[in-house]
Amino acid sequence: MLTLGADDVHIHLLRPELAKDTDEEIPDAAERQRALSFKFKKDRDLYVAAHVFLRQVLSRYAPVATKEWQFVSNAYGKPAIANPGYGWLQFNLSHTQGRVACAVARNRPVGVDVEQHKYLSDLPLLCRDAFSPMEAEDVLSAWPPDEQEQRFFSYWTLKEAYIKARGMGLSLPLQQFSFVQGANQDWRLHYAPSFQDDGIIWQFNTSRLGENHYLAYCVQAGGVSGRPLVVRIIELNSSCNFCWDETVLAVNEV
């Protein structure tokens, strides 16, 4: 059993191919139906691997069998634990081809997003639809062109992680909040005057996972114990029935 302190955030990473031999099924009927809705097998397999992984991760922090976890979603679709007595274990899940990310925290909202690098055919249009003018200008002014795509994915994962932590999804207007990176590489959030702020102070960070993936997280800031918030990024190495041979890729104090 892993210990999750009040000021700890753990982000567990999985390469989906490590889950290919698992014979576990998703016990939730709605999740099974969602899995069957995917047109392509690779997408269905990724979805199943991610949701089985989520249950396995949660069972490392609480004495609940993987198949016994129950979930409830808010009005915007963000899931939370429904098992009595375990609402303190907050989580967020993200998956893309090649990576699954599951973030967990104790009694504090958390959001995570992982994206695979891909060619973007109309970057100006994407920036106009998804970013604030400040963010779009920063992306499109970058040079060389490869740097533009890298900046795009950094901003996109940050915005996804934030709206997932807020639990309001795309009901939040993406153009009305901006991420700005300071001289010491920390990220700060700026709101437009009309933006509906929730009053919570958030902490963010981004990282590259190899050459092809981008990761960002968002978590409610403020150490409960007076110590810094400690975020650990942990990658599963073993494909042996999820025996949890892991590597800690990063430890961030914020």
C-alpha positions as a Markdown table, in Angstrom:
| # | Residue | x | y | z |
|---|---|---|---|---|
| 1 | Met | 0.0 | 0.0 | 0.0 |
| 2 | Leu | 1.4 | 3.4 | -1.0 |
| 3 | Thr | 1.2 | 6.4 | 1.4 |
| 4 | Leu | -0.3 | 9.6 | 0.0 |
| 5 | Gly | 0.4 | 12.5 | 2.3 |
| 6 | Ala | -1.7 | 15.7 | 2.4 |
| 7 | Asp | 1.0 | 17.5 | 0.4 |
| 8 | Asp | 1.7 | 14.7 | -2.0 |
| 9 | Val | 0.6 | 14.3 | -5.7 |
| 10 | His | 1.5 | 11.2 | -7.6 |
| 11 | Ile | 1.3 | 10.9 | -11.4 |
| 12 | His | 1.5 | 7.3 | -12.6 |
| 13 | Leu | 2.5 | 6.7 | -16.2 |
| 14 | Leu | 1.9 | 3.6 | -18.3 |
| 15 | Arg | 2.9 | 2.6 | -21.7 |
| 16 | Pro | -0.3 | 0.9 | -23.0 |
| 17 | Glu | 1.6 | -2.0 | -24.6 |
| 18 | Leu | 2.5 | -3.2 | -21.1 |
| 19 | Ala | -1.2 | -3.9 | -20.5 |
| 20 | Lys | -1.6 | -6.0 | -23.6 |
| 21 | Asp | -1.5 | -9.3 | -21.7 |
| 22 | Thr | -4.0 | -8.4 | -19.0 |
| 23 | Asp | -7.2 | -10.4 | -18.9 |
| 24 | Glu | -9.0 | -8.0 | -16.7 |
| 25 | Glu | -12.3 | -6.5 | -17.8 |
| 26 | Ile | -13.8 | -3.2 | -16.8 |
| 27 | Pro | -16.5 | -4.0 | -14.3 |
| 28 | Asp | -18.6 | -0.9 | -14.9 |
| 29 | Ala | -21.3 | -1.3 | -17.5 |
| 30 | Ala | -21.2 | 2.3 | -18.7 |
| 31 | Glu | -17.4 | 2.0 | -19.2 |
| 32 | Arg | -17.8 | -1.3 | -21.1 |
| 33 | Gln | -20.4 | 0.3 | -23.3 |
| 34 | Arg | -18.0 | 3.2 | -24.0 |
| 35 | Ala | -15.2 | 0.8 | -24.9 |
| 36 | Leu | -17.4 | -1.0 | -27.4 |
| 37 | Ser | -18.3 | 2.3 | -29.0 |
| 38 | Phe | -14.8 | 2.9 | -30.4 |
| 39 | Lys | -14.5 | 2.2 | -34.1 |
| 40 | Phe | -10.9 | 1.1 | -34.1 |
| 41 | Lys | -9.4 | -1.6 | -32.0 |
| 42 | Lys | -6.4 | 0.4 | -31.1 |
| 43 | Asp | -8.6 | 3.1 | -29.5 |
| 44 | Arg | -10.7 | 0.5 | -27.7 |
| 45 | Asp | -7.6 | -1.2 | -26.3 |
| 46 | Leu | -6.2 | 2.1 | -25.2 |
| 47 | Tyr | -9.4 | 3.0 | -23.4 |
| 48 | Val | -9.6 | -0.4 | -21.6 |
| 49 | Ala | -5.9 | -0.3 | -20.6 |
| 50 | Ala | -6.3 | 3.2 | -19.2 |
| 51 | His | -9.4 | 2.4 | -17.1 |
| 52 | Val | -8.0 | -0.9 | -15.8 |
| 53 | Phe | -4.8 | 1.0 | -14.9 |
| 54 | Leu | -6.8 | 3.6 | -13.0 |
| 55 | Arg | -8.4 | 1.0 | -10.8 |
| 56 | Gln | -5.1 | -0.7 | -10.2 |
| 57 | Val | -3.5 | 2.6 | -9.2 |
| 58 | Leu | -6.4 | 3.5 | -6.8 |
| 59 | Ser | -6.1 | 0.1 | -5.1 |
| 60 | Arg | -2.5 | 0.9 | -4.2 |
| 61 | Tyr | -3.8 | 3.7 | -1.9 |
| 62 | Ala | -6.9 | 2.1 | -0.3 |
| 63 | Pro | -7.9 | -1.5 | 0.6 |
| 64 | Val | -10.5 | -1.7 | -2.2 |
| 65 | Ala | -10.3 | -4.4 | -4.9 |
| 66 | Thr | -9.8 | -3.2 | -8.4 |
| 67 | Lys | -13.3 | -4.4 | -9.5 |
| 68 | Glu | -15.0 | -2.8 | -6.5 |
| 69 | Trp | -14.3 | 0.8 | -7.3 |
| 70 | Gln | -17.4 | 2.8 | -8.1 |
| 71 | Phe | -17.5 | 6.2 | -9.7 |
| 72 | Val | -20.0 | 9.1 | -10.0 |
| 73 | Ser | -19.7 | 12.0 | -12.5 |
| 74 | Asn | -20.6 | 15.7 | -12.0 |
| 75 | Ala | -22.7 | 17.7 | -14.4 |
| 76 | Tyr | -19.7 | 18.2 | -16.7 |
| 77 | Gly | -18.7 | 14.6 | -16.8 |
| 78 | Lys | -15.7 | 14.7 | -14.3 |
| 79 | Pro | -15.6 | 11.4 | -12.4 |
| 80 | Ala | -15.0 | 11.0 | -8.7 |
| 81 | Ile | -14.9 | 8.0 | -6.3 |
| 82 | Ala | -18.4 | 6.9 | -5.1 |
| 83 | Asn | -17.2 | 4.3 | -2.6 |
| 84 | Pro | -18.1 | 5.5 | 0.9 |
| 85 | Gly | -15.1 | 6.7 | 3.0 |
| 86 | Tyr | -12.8 | 7.1 | 0.0 |
| 87 | Gly | -13.8 | 10.5 | -1.3 |
| 88 | Trp | -10.5 | 11.9 | -0.1 |
| 89 | Leu | -8.7 | 10.0 | -2.9 |
| 90 | Gln | -9.0 | 12.4 | -5.8 |
| 91 | Phe | -7.8 | 11.5 | -9.2 |
| 92 | Asn | -7.7 | 12.3 | -12.9 |
| 93 | Leu | -7.0 | 10.2 | -15.9 |
| 94 | Ser | -5.7 | 11.0 | -19.4 |
| 95 | His | -4.6 | 8.8 | -22.3 |
| 96 | Thr | -3.3 | 9.1 | -25.8 |
| 97 | Gln | -1.7 | 6.7 | -28.1 |
| 98 | Gly | 1.6 | 5.5 | -26.4 |
| 99 | Arg | 0.9 | 6.9 | -22.9 |
| 100 | Val | -1.6 | 6.7 | -20.0 |
| 101 | Ala | -1.3 | 9.2 | -17.1 |
| 102 | Cys | -3.2 | 8.9 | -13.8 |
| 103 | Ala | -2.8 | 11.6 | -11.1 |
| 104 | Val | -3.9 | 11.1 | -7.5 |
| 105 | Ala | -4.0 | 13.5 | -4.6 |
| 106 | Arg | -5.5 | 13.7 | -1.1 |
| 107 | Asn | -8.4 | 16.1 | -0.6 |
| 108 | Arg | -7.3 | 18.5 | -3.3 |
| 109 | Pro | -8.5 | 18.8 | -7.0 |
| 110 | Val | -6.0 | 17.6 | -9.6 |
| 111 | Gly | -6.0 | 17.4 | -13.3 |
| 112 | Val | -3.6 | 15.8 | -15.8 |
| 113 | Asp | -3.3 | 15.7 | -19.5 |
| 114 | Val | -0.9 | 13.7 | -21.8 |
| 115 | Glu | -0.8 | 14.2 | -25.6 |
| 116 | Gln | 1.1 | 12.5 | -28.4 |
| 117 | His | 3.0 | 14.8 | -30.7 |
| 118 | Lys | 1.4 | 15.0 | -34.1 |
| 119 | Tyr | 1.6 | 17.1 | -37.2 |
| 120 | Leu | -0.8 | 20.1 | -37.0 |
| 121 | Ser | -2.1 | 21.0 | -40.5 |
| 122 | Asp | -3.6 | 24.5 | -39.6 |
| 123 | Leu | -1.8 | 25.8 | -36.6 |
| 124 | Pro | -3.2 | 29.4 | -36.8 |
| 125 | Leu | -6.8 | 28.1 | -36.8 |
| 126 | Leu | -6.1 | 25.8 | -33.9 |
| 127 | Cys | -4.5 | 28.6 | -31.9 |
| 128 | Arg | -7.4 | 31.0 | -32.6 |
| 129 | Asp | -10.0 | 28.4 | -31.5 |
| 130 | Ala | -8.2 | 27.1 | -28.4 |
| 131 | Phe | -5.9 | 29.8 | -27.1 |
| 132 | Ser | -6.0 | 33.4 | -25.8 |
| 133 | Pro | -4.5 | 36.0 | -28.1 |
| 134 | Met | -1.4 | 36.1 | -25.9 |
| 135 | Glu | -0.9 | 32.4 | -26.1 |
| 136 | Ala | -1.6 | 32.3 | -29.8 |
| 137 | Glu | 1.0 | 35.0 | -30.5 |
| 138 | Asp | 3.6 | 33.2 | -28.5 |
| 139 | Val | 3.1 | 30.0 | -30.4 |
| 140 | Leu | 3.0 | 31.5 | -33.9 |
| 141 | Ser | 5.9 | 33.8 | -33.3 |
| 142 | Ala | 8.3 | 30.9 | -32.3 |
| 143 | Trp | 11.1 | 29.9 | -34.6 |
| 144 | Pro | 12.0 | 27.5 | -36.1 |
| 145 | Pro | 8.6 | 26.0 | -37.1 |
| 146 | Asp | 9.1 | 22.9 | -35.0 |
| 147 | Glu | 9.2 | 25.1 | -31.9 |
| 148 | Gln | 5.7 | 26.3 | -32.7 |
| 149 | Glu | 4.3 | 22.8 | -32.4 |
| 150 | Gln | 6.1 | 22.2 | -29.2 |
| 151 | Arg | 4.7 | 25.4 | -27.7 |
| 152 | Phe | 1.3 | 24.5 | -28.9 |
| 153 | Phe | 1.3 | 21.2 | -27.1 |
| 154 | Ser | 2.7 | 22.8 | -23.9 |
| 155 | Tyr | -0.2 | 25.3 | -23.8 |
| 156 | Trp | -2.8 | 22.7 | -24.9 |
| 157 | Thr | -1.8 | 20.2 | -22.1 |
| 158 | Leu | -1.8 | 23.0 | -19.5 |
| 159 | Lys | -5.2 | 24.2 | -20.5 |
| 160 | Glu | -6.6 | 20.6 | -20.6 |
| 161 | Ala | -5.1 | 19.9 | -17.2 |
| 162 | Tyr | -6.6 | 23.1 | -15.7 |
| 163 | Ile | -10.2 | 22.6 | -17.0 |
| 164 | Lys | -10.1 | 19.0 | -15.9 |
| 165 | Ala | -9.0 | 20.0 | -12.4 |
| 166 | Arg | -11.8 | 22.6 | -12.3 |
| 167 | Gly | -14.2 | 19.8 | -13.3 |
| 168 | Met | -16.0 | 22.0 | -15.8 |
| 169 | Gly | -14.5 | 20.8 | -19.1 |
| 170 | Leu | -15.0 | 22.9 | -22.2 |
| 171 | Ser | -17.7 | 24.9 | -20.5 |
| 172 | Leu | -14.8 | 27.2 | -19.5 |
| 173 | Pro | -14.0 | 29.6 | -22.4 |
| 174 | Leu | -10.5 | 28.7 | -23.5 |
| 175 | Gln | -9.7 | 32.2 | -24.8 |
| 176 | Gln | -10.5 | 33.9 | -21.5 |
| 177 | Phe | -7.5 | 32.5 | -19.5 |
| 178 | Ser | -3.9 | 32.5 | -20.4 |
| 179 | Phe | -0.8 | 30.7 | -19.2 |
| 180 | Val | 2.4 | 32.8 | -19.0 |
| 181 | Gln | 5.8 | 31.3 | -18.3 |
| 182 | Gly | 8.1 | 33.3 | -16.0 |
| 183 | Ala | 11.8 | 33.9 | -16.1 |
| 184 | Asn | 12.4 | 30.9 | -13.8 |
| 185 | Gln | 10.3 | 28.7 | -16.0 |
| 186 | Asp | 7.3 | 28.6 | -13.7 |
| 187 | Trp | 3.8 | 28.9 | -15.1 |
| 188 | Arg | 1.2 | 31.4 | -14.0 |
| 189 | Leu | -2.4 | 31.8 | -14.9 |
| 190 | His | -4.0 | 35.1 | -16.0 |
| 191 | Tyr | -7.7 | 35.5 | -16.3 |
| 192 | Ala | -9.7 | 37.9 | -18.5 |
| 193 | Pro | -11.9 | 40.3 | -16.5 |
| 194 | Ser | -15.0 | 38.4 | -17.5 |
| 195 | Phe | -13.7 | 35.0 | -16.6 |
| 196 | Gln | -15.4 | 33.1 | -13.7 |
| 197 | Asp | -12.6 | 32.4 | -11.3 |
| 198 | Asp | -13.2 | 29.7 | -8.6 |
| 199 | Gly | -10.9 | 31.4 | -6.0 |
| 200 | Ile | -8.6 | 28.5 | -5.8 |
| 201 | Ile | -4.8 | 29.0 | -6.3 |
| 202 | Trp | -3.5 | 26.4 | -8.8 |
| 203 | Gln | 0.0 | 25.0 | -9.4 |
| 204 | Phe | 1.0 | 23.8 | -12.8 |
| 205 | Asn | 3.9 | 22.2 | -14.6 |
| 206 | Thr | 4.8 | 20.6 | -17.9 |
| 207 | Ser | 7.3 | 18.1 | -19.1 |
| 208 | Arg | 8.3 | 16.1 | -22.2 |
| 209 | Leu | 8.1 | 12.3 | -22.1 |
| 210 | Gly | 10.6 | 11.2 | -24.7 |
| 211 | Glu | 10.4 | 12.8 | -28.1 |
| 212 | Asn | 6.7 | 12.2 | -28.8 |
| 213 | His | 4.6 | 13.0 | -25.7 |
| 214 | Tyr | 3.8 | 16.0 | -23.6 |
| 215 | Leu | 2.5 | 16.0 | -20.0 |
| 216 | Ala | 1.0 | 18.7 | -17.9 |
| 217 | Tyr | -0.6 | 18.7 | -14.5 |
| 218 | Cys | -2.7 | 21.1 | -12.4 |
| 219 | Val | -3.3 | 20.8 | -8.7 |
| 220 | Gln | -4.7 | 23.0 | -6.0 |
| 221 | Ala | -1.8 | 24.7 | -4.3 |
| 222 | Gly | -1.0 | 25.3 | -0.7 |
| 223 | Gly | 0.7 | 22.9 | 1.6 |
| 224 | Val | -1.5 | 21.7 | 4.4 |
| 225 | Ser | 1.4 | 20.9 | 6.7 |
| 226 | Gly | 3.4 | 24.0 | 5.8 |
| 227 | Arg | 5.7 | 21.9 | 3.7 |
| 228 | Pro | 6.0 | 22.4 | -0.1 |
| 229 | Leu | 3.6 | 20.4 | -2.3 |
| 230 | Val | 5.6 | 17.5 | -3.7 |
| 231 | Val | 4.7 | 16.1 | -7.1 |
| 232 | Arg | 6.2 | 12.7 | -8.2 |
| 233 | Ile | 6.0 | 11.5 | -11.7 |
| 234 | Ile | 6.3 | 7.7 | -11.7 |
| 235 | Glu | 6.5 | 5.4 | -14.7 |
| 236 | Leu | 5.7 | 1.7 | -14.7 |
| 237 | Asn | 8.5 | -0.4 | -16.2 |
| 238 | Ser | 7.4 | -3.9 | -15.9 |
| 239 | Ser | 5.0 | -5.8 | -18.1 |
| 240 | Cys | 4.8 | -8.7 | -15.7 |
| 241 | Asn | 1.2 | -8.7 | -14.6 |
| 242 | Phe | 1.5 | -5.1 | -13.2 |
| 243 | Cys | 4.1 | -6.0 | -10.6 |
| 244 | Trp | 4.9 | -2.3 | -10.2 |
| 245 | Asp | 8.6 | -2.1 | -11.2 |
| 246 | Glu | 8.7 | 1.6 | -11.4 |
| 247 | Thr | 11.0 | 4.6 | -12.1 |
| 248 | Val | 10.5 | 8.0 | -10.5 |
| 249 | Leu | 11.1 | 10.3 | -13.5 |
| 250 | Ala | 10.8 | 13.6 | -11.6 |
| 251 | Val | 10.1 | 15.1 | -8.1 |
| 252 | Asn | 8.9 | 18.7 | -8.1 |
| 253 | Glu | 8.5 | 20.8 | -5.0 |
| 254 | Val | 6.0 | 23.6 | -5.5 |
